[in-house]
Amino acid sequence: MSVNELPNKFYIDDFLINIKTGEIIYKEKSQVIEPKVMALLKALAQNPKKVIAAETLFEIVWPQAIYSPNSVRRNIALLRQALSDDNKRIIKTHPKRGYSLDSEVSFPEKKAKASSRKSPLIKYLKLSLLLIPVFILISVFFSLSDTSKQVSLLNLKPITASNEQERYMQISPDGRFMAYIQNTNQPNKRKILIKDLVTGSSWPLKDTLNAYTYLAWDSHKNALVYSCQGEKGISFNRLLLDAQLKVVSEELLFSRNDITWNSLFFIDKRQQLYYLANQNSSEHSRNVSLYRHNLESGQTEKLLKPNDYFKPYKLALSPTQTQLALVGFNKQALSEVKLLNLDSNDVVSIGQIDHNWYFLTWFENSESLLLSNGSELKQLSLNGDLTTLNYKSYNFLVYPQIIKDKVYFIEAKSDQDILLSKLKQLSPPQKIINSNTIDKAAALSADEKHIAYISTKNGYPQIFVKHLETNKERILFENSKQELALTKPVWHWSGKRIASSVNNKPFIIELESNLFSIKWLNVIIGEPIAWYNKSDAILYVDKKTHNDELVKFNFTTDERTTLKIKRAHDTFFLNHKDELLSFVKGQVIPHDSDNTLLKSPYLFTQIYPEKNGFYYQYTQNGKPLINYYDYELGVQNLSSKTEEFCAKFCDQITAVSDNIILLKSEHKSADILVLDITSKSTKVRGRL
């Protein structure tokens, strides 16, 4: 058999490669590698001992993306790790030329025999495939003339490449300068900086670190306006700048104690500032209003009130400053884009997209919008036509902005791993899930035998389950539509059911021995957060309304019972009697009582519920500690045992059970990148 016709199974030295299952098997031990890593291995195995350029490998593995050498290097490293190729004997690097597979590629004997006898059917199929392009050409020749503009993105370049995380940025209207907010290693302590995009120099605008959220250029006054989150609400301040863009003075524009979250914002030439805001510290709460604030008169008006039919979460001001584009969720939980006429306040819809969240910005001709779901870029024309553009991010692409035929955006990267320690021994945590991508939201089954978790190892979020004793794992939720907002899996106390949701569409995974099935809960929209113990029901956050209320859903009767509680940022859970408890402001409070369940002079920082009680983390004399509250026996003091462990690892804990502690390790980075935008008219003429 020719290596250019690789079967699903073949050997590289003593490693059995199974392309179909994504496995590499060696001495009866199997490991599953990511699809892109397998595609890279396949490309090398089809051309053994031949040097293949990194650019060629990238084109094969990522045909729709813009060349990134880091992606090739990362996948080569993962491949060497899977093949135990520490000395680079199997996969050889040829400096400035590329890579080669230097080992022999062989095939199982049966496969070799089977492949030597090609059936006539296969020959006819191949002939049919060869004729397809001919039919396509014929149809093109006889098609009608058509002219359209095609947008392409190319020449990816970094604007920043620091060890810090860039949080938000805005390019000045002339395209010369960039103002941006940068995170530090301290929570809610951020910087505001300016970068000259011509000279490359940068400087801080403020000496103090603060919880800066967003910013916008105020070109009418040669100034920069920023919003900042404080203990009592949100404030908007203006930095007046000189010709060299250094701060001359600062003034408070206005502050609001009735909101705790604001969106990005825009300022027009009439000194009107547009923003979204609510009282729940999050755009995910949905009870969002659209405001317009006049910076000269100080008058604020509400343009859109919260309603259950459209819940905006992002906005963008058109280049003509006559329209405001809003993207939000409609009653079917689909992202929908609407235009608000700023003179008449009329609102029109230009298109529904899908269940994903989107960032948006305007193209400079004001005739279409650029959308990002974090992975792909799309162009939405004002007549509703949606086109996927030729750039795909394998990280997270946020806050795009178009200025002078360039699109700037932040690309956020994250490597999260899942670790485990034993509560009784309190041994140093060991990594149990590590895919060099995002592995998160680990949930432990009641019998402590399995972990369900979310991973993006295949390029988009999926739910996996792993058996802790055998280390065997499998995919439970494939997420074939590659939607992005997948919520933490919630185990049923029996260990035979898992609840989750993707883009607010809840589903149940039914587990039975080695089989499983998925049941969609089409009658509700929301996020499951807990199972009831004494009835066949779940507790979920209702996303159909703008209030984010808690609802009990009974599977037997399909009955929904609203608990008349807004979730906000509180943590809610159920005790052994199915009574609702909330962890808020460092206290644990029963829903049906005004009394505090757990009183302590110390600040509670985290809560970890389990069936018969809950573990809680608190700070005493500056030291983090863990204790346990038993619903029947009250507080069980563990502080003396957990002090040493907590000093090192408490900030990483995600769950605690009777004998197991789950933790996370995380490395994040976020840089600002830029792409050139080109557009050309394409014309197809039909002729005989």
C-alpha positions in Angstrom: 0.0 0.0 0.0 1.1 3.5 -0.8 1.6 5.7 2.2 -0.4 8.4 0.3 -3.4 6.1 0.8 -3.3 5.7 4.6 -5.9 3.4 6.1 -7.6 4.3 9.4 -5.0 2.2 11.2 -1.2 2.1 10.6 2.0 1.8 12.5 4.8 4.3 13.2 7.6 2.1 14.6 5.7 0.2 17.4 3.0 2.9 17.8 -0.4 1.9 16.4 -2.2 5.0 15.0 -6.0 4.9 14.7 -7.0 8.0 12.7 -10.8 7.3 13.1 -10.7 7.3 17.0 -7.8 9.7 17.4 -5.8 7.2 19.4 -2.1 6.4 19.6 -1.7 2.9 21.2 1.6 1.6 22.6 2.0 -1.5 24.7 -1.7 -1.7 25.2 -1.8 1.9 26.6 -4.0 4.3 24.6 -4.1 8.0 24.5 -6.4 10.2 22.5 -4.8 13.2 20.7 -6.6 16.3 19.4 -8.0 16.2 15.9 -5.5 18.9 14.6 -2.6 17.0 16.1 -3.8 13.8 14.3 -4.2 15.7 11.0 -0.6 16.9 11.3 0.6 13.4 12.0 -1.4 12.1 9.0 0.2 14.7 6.7 3.7 13.7 7.9 2.9 10.0 7.7 1.8 10.3 4.1 5.2 11.6 3.2 7.7 9.8 5.4 11.3 11.0 5.4 10.3 14.0 3.3 10.8 17.5 4.6 7.5 19.5 4.7 7.5 23.2 5.2 5.7 24.6 8.2 3.6 26.7 5.9 2.5 23.6 3.9 1.6 21.7 7.1 -0.5 24.7 8.3 -2.3 24.9 5.0 -3.2 21.2 5.2 -4.3 21.2 8.8 -5.9 24.7 9.0 -7.1 25.3 5.4 -9.3 28.3 6.2 -7.0 30.1 8.6 -4.2 32.6 8.3 -0.7 31.2 8.8 0.5 31.0 12.4 3.9 29.2 13.0 3.0 29.0 16.7 0.1 26.6 15.9 2.4 24.3 14.0 5.1 24.3 16.7 2.5 23.7 19.4 1.0 20.7 17.6 4.5 19.3 16.8 5.3 19.5 20.5 2.1 17.6 21.4 2.8 15.0 18.8 6.3 14.4 20.1 4.9 14.1 23.6 2.3 11.5 22.5 5.1 9.5 20.7 7.5 9.8 23.6 9.9 11.5 21.1 11.9 13.5 23.6 15.1 13.2 21.5 13.2 14.2 18.3 14.2 11.0 16.6 10.7 10.2 15.1 9.8 13.8 14.1 12.9 15.7 13.0 13.1 19.5 12.8 15.0 20.9 9.8 15.8 24.6 10.7 14.3 27.1 8.3 13.0 24.2 6.1 10.3 22.3 8.0 9.7 18.9 9.6 9.9 15.3 8.6 8.7 11.9 9.9 12.0 9.9 10.1 10.4 6.6 11.2 9.0 3.8 9.1 5.3 3.7 8.3 3.8 0.2 8.1 0.4 -1.4 7.9 -1.3 -4.3 9.5 -1.1 -7.4 7.3 -4.9 -7.8 6.9 -5.3 -4.2 5.9 -2.6 -4.5 3.3 -4.3 -7.5 1.7 -7.7 -5.9 1.9 -6.5 -2.8 0.3 -4.8 -4.7 -2.6 -8.2 -5.8 -3.9 -10.0 -2.7 -5.1 -13.7 -3.4 -5.9 -15.2 -2.1 -9.1 -17.6 0.0 -7.0 -14.7 2.0 -5.6 -13.3 2.6 -9.2 -16.7 3.9 -10.3 -16.9 6.1 -7.3 -13.5 7.6 -8.1 -14.6 8.2 -11.6 -17.7 10.0 -10.4 -15.7 12.2 -8.2 -13.5 13.2 -11.1 -16.6 14.2 -13.1 -17.9 16.5 -10.3 -15.6 19.4 -11.2 -16.7 19.1 -14.9 -20.4 19.5 -13.9 -19.5 22.4 -11.7 -17.7 24.1 -14.6 -20.6 23.5 -16.9 -23.0 25.1 -14.4 -20.7 28.1 -14.0 -20.6 28.7 -17.8 -24.3 28.7 -18.0 -24.9 30.8 -14.9 -26.2 34.4 -15.0 -23.8 37.3 -14.4 -23.3 38.1 -10.7 -21.3 40.8 -9.1 -20.6 40.9 -5.3 -18.0 42.3 -2.9 -15.9 39.7 -1.2 -14.1 40.7 2.1 -10.8 39.0 2.9 -8.6 39.2 6.0 -4.8 38.9 5.8 -1.4 39.9 7.2 -2.0 39.0 10.9 0.3 41.1 13.1 0.7 41.5 16.9 0.3 45.0 18.4 1.1 43.9 21.9 3.1 40.9 23.2 3.5 41.4 26.9 3.2 39.0 29.8 0.2 41.0 31.0 -3.4 40.5 29.8 -4.9 43.2 27.7 -8.5 43.6 28.7 -10.0 46.3 26.3 -8.8 48.7 23.6 -9.9 51.5 21.4 -8.1 52.9 18.4 -8.2 56.6 17.9 -10.3 57.8 15.0 -7.2 58.8 12.9 -5.7 55.3 13.4 -2.5 56.6 15.0 -2.9 55.8 18.7 -4.4 53.0 20.7 -5.7 53.4 24.3 -6.0 50.1 26.2 -6.8 48.7 29.6 -4.3 46.1 30.9 -4.9 43.6 33.7 -2.3 43.0 36.4 -1.8 40.1 38.7 -3.9 41.8 41.4 -7.7 41.4 41.2 -9.5 44.6 39.9 -6.2 46.4 39.7 -5.7 47.6 36.1 -3.7 50.1 34.1 -4.7 52.5 31.3 -2.0 53.0 28.6 -1.5 54.6 25.3 0.4 53.1 22.4 1.7 55.0 19.3 1.0 52.6 16.5 3.6 54.4 14.2 6.6 54.6 16.6 5.7 51.6 18.8 6.2 53.6 22.0 3.7 53.3 24.9 3.1 55.0 28.2 0.7 54.9 31.1 -2.0 57.5 31.4 -2.7 57.0 35.1 -0.3 56.1 37.9 -3.0 54.5 40.0 -4.3 51.0 39.5 -8.1 50.7 39.6 -11.0 48.6 38.4 -11.2 50.3 35.0 -13.8 48.6 32.8 -14.0 50.3 29.4 -12.9 53.5 27.6 -13.7 55.6 24.5 -12.1 58.5 22.6 -13.8 61.8 23.0 -12.4 63.5 19.8 -14.6 66.6 20.4 -12.4 67.5 23.3 -9.1 65.6 22.6 -9.8 63.4 25.6 -10.3 59.9 26.7 -13.3 58.8 28.8 -13.1 55.7 31.0 -15.6 53.9 33.2 -14.6 52.5 36.6 -16.2 50.0 39.0 -16.2 51.0 42.6 -17.8 49.8 45.9 -20.8 52.0 45.4 -21.4 51.7 41.7 -20.0 52.9 38.4 -18.3 56.2 37.6 -17.3 57.8 34.2 -14.3 60.1 34.2 -12.6 62.1 31.4 -8.9 62.6 30.9 -8.1 65.8 29.0 -5.0 65.3 26.9 -2.3 67.5 25.3 -0.9 67.3 21.8 1.5 64.5 22.9 -1.5 62.6 24.4 -0.3 63.1 28.0 -2.9 63.9 30.7 -3.4 67.5 31.4 -6.3 67.1 33.9 -9.0 64.7 35.0 -12.7 65.3 35.8 -15.6 63.2 37.0 -18.3 63.3 34.4 -21.0 61.3 36.4 -21.4 58.4 38.7 -24.3 56.0 39.3 -24.9 54.1 42.5 -27.8 52.3 41.1 -25.8 50.1 38.7 -23.0 47.7 39.2 -22.2 46.7 35.6 -21.8 48.7 32.4 -21.0 47.7 28.9 -18.5 49.2 26.5 -19.7 52.7 25.4 -19.5 55.2 22.6 -19.5 59.0 22.4 -20.9 60.8 19.4 -20.1 64.3 18.1 -23.1 65.7 20.0 -21.4 64.6 23.3 -24.0 61.8 23.8 -22.6 58.8 25.6 -24.4 55.4 24.9 -24.0 52.4 27.2 -25.8 49.3 28.6 -26.0 48.8 32.3 -27.8 46.8 35.1 -27.7 46.2 38.8 -26.4 42.6 38.8 -22.7 43.1 37.9 -23.0 41.1 34.7 -24.2 41.3 31.1 -25.3 37.7 31.6 -28.1 38.7 33.9 -30.1 40.0 31.0 -32.1 42.7 32.8 -30.1 45.3 30.9 -31.2 48.8 29.9 -29.8 51.0 27.2 -28.9 54.6 28.4 -28.0 57.8 26.7 -26.2 60.4 28.8 -25.5 64.0 27.6 -22.0 64.9 28.7 -22.8 68.7 28.5 -26.2 68.9 30.2 -25.7 65.8 32.5 -29.1 64.5 31.5 -29.6 60.7 31.3 -32.4 59.0 29.5 -33.3 55.3 29.1 -33.7 54.4 25.5 -34.6 50.7 26.0 -36.0 49.1 29.1 -35.5 45.4 30.1 -38.0 43.1 28.5 -38.4 39.4 27.7 -38.4 39.8 23.9 -35.0 41.3 23.4 -32.1 41.4 25.8 -29.1 43.4 24.4 -25.6 42.6 25.6 -23.3 44.4 23.1 -23.6 47.6 21.1 -21.8 49.6 18.4 -22.2 53.2 17.1 -22.2 53.5 13.3 -19.5 55.6 11.6 -22.2 58.0 10.5 -23.3 58.2 14.2 -27.0 57.9 13.1 -27.6 54.3 14.2 -26.7 52.1 17.1 -26.3 48.4 16.4 -27.4 46.1 19.2 -26.9 42.4 19.5 -29.0 40.6 22.1 -31.0 37.5 22.9 -34.6 37.2 21.7 -37.2 35.0 23.3 -35.9 31.9 21.6 -32.5 32.6 23.1 -31.1 33.4 19.6 -28.6 36.2 19.1 -30.4 38.8 17.1 -29.0 42.1 15.7 -31.2 45.2 15.7 -30.6 48.8 14.6 -31.8 51.8 16.7 -32.3 55.0 14.8 -30.9 57.7 17.1 -33.1 60.4 15.8 -36.5 58.6 15.7 -35.7 55.9 18.3 -37.2 53.4 15.9 -35.8 49.8 16.2 -35.6 47.4 13.3 -34.2 43.8 13.2 -31.7 42.9 10.5 -31.2 39.3 11.3 -31.1 36.3 13.7 -27.8 34.4 13.9 -27.6 31.5 16.3 -27.4 30.7 20.0 -23.8 32.0 20.5 -22.7 35.3 22.1 -21.3 37.9 19.7 -19.1 40.9 19.7 -19.8 43.5 16.9 -18.4 46.5 15.2 -19.2 48.5 12.0 -17.4 48.3 8.7 -16.4 51.9 7.7 -18.9 52.1 4.9 -21.8 51.7 7.4 -23.4 49.1 5.2 -22.5 46.0 7.2 -21.3 44.8 10.6 -18.4 42.6 11.6 -19.4 39.9 14.2 -17.2 37.6 16.3 -18.4 34.7 18.3 -15.0 34.3 19.8 -13.9 31.8 17.2 -15.1 33.0 13.8 -15.5 36.4 12.2 -18.7 37.0 10.2 -20.0 39.9 8.0 -23.6 40.8 8.4 -25.0 43.2 5.8 -27.9 45.5 6.7 -30.2 43.5 4.5 -29.5 40.4 6.6 -27.0 38.5 4.5 -24.5 36.7 6.7 -21.0 35.6 5.4 -18.3 33.8 7.3 -14.9 35.4 6.7 -11.6 33.7 6.2 -10.2 34.0 9.7 -10.7 31.5 12.5 -9.1 31.8 15.9 -8.3 28.8 18.0 -8.2 31.0 21.1 -10.8 33.6 21.9 -11.3 36.7 19.7 -13.0 39.6 21.4 -13.8 43.3 21.0 -13.1 43.8 17.3 -12.8 47.3 16.0 -12.4 48.5 12.4 -10.4 51.6 11.6 -9.0 52.5 8.2 -9.2 49.1 6.5 -7.8 47.3 9.5 -9.6 45.2 12.1 -8.0 45.2 15.6 -9.0 42.7 18.3 -7.9 41.0 21.5 -6.9 37.4 21.3 -7.2 35.7 24.7 -5.4 32.5 25.4 -5.9 30.2 28.3 -4.4 26.8 29.4 -6.4 25.4 32.3 -5.8 22.0 33.9 -7.6 20.0 36.5 -5.8 18.7 39.6 -6.7 16.3 42.4 -5.8 15.9 46.0 -7.1 13.6 48.8 -8.8 15.4 51.7 -7.6 12.9 54.3 -4.0 12.9 53.3 -3.9 16.5 52.0 -1.2 15.5 49.6 0.2 18.0 47.0 -2.3 18.2 44.0 -1.6 16.1 40.9 -2.7 17.0 37.4 -5.3 14.5 36.2 -6.6 16.4 33.1 -4.0 18.3 31.0 -4.7 18.9 27.3 -2.7 22.1 26.8 -6.1 23.8 26.2 -9.0 24.7 28.5 -10.1 21.9 30.9 -12.5 23.3 33.4 -15.7 23.0 35.4 -14.8 19.6 36.9 -17.7 18.0 38.8 -17.3 14.9 41.0 -19.9 12.1 41.0 -21.5 11.3 44.4 -19.5 8.0 44.6 -16.3 9.8 43.9 -15.5 7.5 41.0 -16.0 9.8 38.1 -15.2 13.3 37.0 -17.3 15.1 34.4 -15.6 18.2 32.9 -15.6 20.6 30.0 -12.6 20.6 27.6 -11.8 22.5 24.4 -9.1 19.9 23.4 -11.0 19.4 20.1 -11.3 23.1 19.3 -14.6 23.8 20.9 -16.2 22.9 24.3 -17.4 19.4 25.0 -18.2 17.4 28.1 -16.0 14.4 29.0 -16.2 11.9 31.8 -13.2 10.2 33.3 -13.0 7.2 35.6 -10.5 8.0 38.4 -9.3 4.5 39.0 -8.8 3.3 35.4 -8.1 6.8 33.8 -10.4 5.8 31.0 -12.4 8.7 29.6 -15.0 9.4 26.9 -16.9 12.2 25.3 -20.5 12.5 26.7 -21.5 15.6 24.8 -19.9 16.1 21.4 -21.4 19.6 20.7 -21.7 18.9 17.0 -22.9 22.5 16.3 -19.7 23.8 18.1 -21.6 26.2 20.2 -19.5 28.0 22.8 -21.5 28.7 26.1 -21.4 25.2 27.7 -22.2 25.3 31.4 -20.7 23.2 34.2 -22.0 19.6 34.3 -24.2 18.9 37.4 -24.3 15.3 38.7 -27.5 13.6 39.9 -27.0 12.0 43.3 -27.5 8.6 41.7 -24.4 9.1 39.5 -26.5 8.1 36.4 -27.6 11.5 35.1 -25.8 14.8 34.3 -27.5 18.1 33.6 -25.9 20.9 31.6 -26.8 23.5 29.0 -25.3 24.9 25.8 -26.2 28.5 24.9 -29.0 28.3 27.4 -30.5 25.1 25.9 -30.6 22.6 28.8 -30.1 18.8 28.3 -29.8 15.7 30.4 -27.1 13.0 29.8 -28.5 9.6 30.8 -25.8 7.2 31.8 -26.3 3.4 31.8 -23.2 1.1 32.1 -21.2 1.8 28.9 -24.1 3.5 27.1 -25.4 7.0 27.3 -28.0 9.2 25.7 -28.9 12.9 25.5 -32.3 14.3 26.2 -33.0 18.0 25.3 -35.3 19.9 27.6 -36.9 21.9 24.8 -39.7 23.3 27.1 -37.2 25.5 29.1 -34.4 27.9 28.4 -31.8 28.3 31.1 -28.9 26.9 33.1 -29.2 23.9 35.5 -27.5 24.4 38.8 -28.7 21.6 41.1 -30.7 18.4 41.3 -33.5 17.8 43.9 -33.0 14.8 46.1 -36.6 13.9 47.0 -38.2 14.5 43.6 -37.4 14.0 39.9 -36.6 17.7 39.4 -33.8 20.2 38.8 -33.2 23.8 39.9 -32.3 26.1 37.0 -31.8 29.8 36.2 -34.5 30.9 33.9 -33.1 32.7 30.8 -36.5 33.3 29.2 -37.2 36.3 31.3 -34.9 39.3 32.1 -34.9 38.7 35.8 -32.8 35.5 35.9 -35.2 33.9 38.4 -34.7 30.5 39.9 -37.2 27.8 38.7 -37.9 24.2 39.8 -38.6 21.9 36.8 -40.4 18.6 37.5 -39.6 15.9 34.9 -42.7 13.8 35.8 -45.2 16.5 35.4 -43.3 19.1 33.2 -44.4 21.6 35.9 -42.3 24.8 36.4 -42.4 26.5 39.8 -40.8 29.9 40.0 -39.1 30.5 43.3 -39.4 34.3 43.0 -35.6 34.8 43.6 -33.2 36.6 41.3 -29.9 34.9 41.0 -27.6 37.9 40.6 -24.1 36.8 41.8 -25.3 34.6 44.8 -24.5 30.9 44.9 -27.6 28.8 45.4 -27.7 25.1 46.4 -30.1 22.5 47.9 -29.6 20.8 51.3 -30.5 17.2 52.1 -34.2 18.2 52.6 -34.3 20.0 49.2 -34.4 23.3 51.0 -32.9 26.2 49.1 -29.8 27.8 50.6 -27.8 30.8 49.3 -24.2 31.8 49.8 -24.1 35.6 49.7 -21.9 38.3 51.2 -19.9 35.7 53.1 -23.0 34.1 54.8 -25.1 31.0 54.2 -28.7 31.8 54.5 -31.8 29.5 54.2 -34.3 30.8 51.6 -37.3 30.2 53.8 -35.8 31.9 56.9 -34.4 35.2 57.9 -31.8 33.5 60.1 -28.2 32.9 59.1 -27.5 29.1 59.0 -23.8 29.6 59.7 -22.5 32.4 61.8 -18.8 33.2 62.2 -16.7 36.2 62.9 -14.5 35.3 59.9 -15.2 36.0 56.3 -16.4 33.1 54.2 -14.9 33.2 50.7 -16.0 30.0 49.0 -18.6 27.3 49.4 -18.5 23.7 48.2 -21.8 21.9 48.6 -22.2 18.1 48.8 -25.1 15.9 49.8 -25.0 15.9 53.6 -23.5 19.3 54.1 -21.0 21.8 52.7 -17.3 22.6 52.9 -16.5 26.2 53.2 -13.4 28.3 52.9 -12.8 31.2 55.2 -10.0 33.6 56.2 -8.8 33.8 59.8 -6.1 36.2 60.7 -5.1 36.5 57.1 -4.9 32.7 56.7 -7.2 30.7 54.4 -8.8 27.6 56.0 -11.4 25.0 55.3 -14.1 23.7 57.6 -17.2 21.5 57.1 -20.8 22.1 58.1 -22.9 19.0 58.6 -26.7 19.6 58.2 -27.4 17.3 61.2 -24.3 17.9 63.4 -23.3 21.5 62.6 -19.7 22.7 62.3 -17.0 20.1 62.1 -13.7 21.8 62.7 -11.0 20.9 60.1 -9.0 24.1 60.4 -5.9 22.6 62.2 -5.6 19.9 59.4 -6.1 22.2 56.4 -4.0 25.2 57.4 -0.7 24.1 55.8 -2.5 22.8 52.6 -4.6 26.0 52.3 -1.6 28.2 52.6 -0.4 26.8 49.2 -3.4 25.6 47.3 -6.7 27.1 48.7 -6.9 29.7 45.9 -7.0 26.9 43.4 -9.8 24.7 44.9 -13.0 24.3 42.8 -14.7 21.4 44.7 -14.4 19.4 47.9 -16.1 16.1 48.8 -15.7 13.5 51.5 -12.3 12.4 50.3 -11.4 14.4 47.2 -10.4 18.0 46.5 -10.5 19.2 42.9 -8.3 22.1 42.0 -7.4 24.1 38.9 -4.2 25.6 37.5 -4.4 28.3 34.9 -2.2 30.3 32.7 -3.8 33.2 30.8 -2.5 35.7 28.2 -4.3 38.2 26.0 -2.7 40.3 23.3 -4.0 42.8 20.7 -3.7 41.8 17.0 -4.5 43.4 13.7 -5.6 42.1 10.3 -5.7 44.0 7.0 -9.1 44.1 5.3 -9.3 43.8 1.5 -12.5 43.7 -0.6 -12.9 43.1 -4.3 -15.7 42.8 -6.7 -16.1 39.3 -8.1 -17.9 38.9 -11.3 -19.1 35.6 -12.9 -20.3 35.6 -16.5 -22.3 32.9 -18.1 -21.5 32.1 -21.7 -21.9 29.3 -24.2 
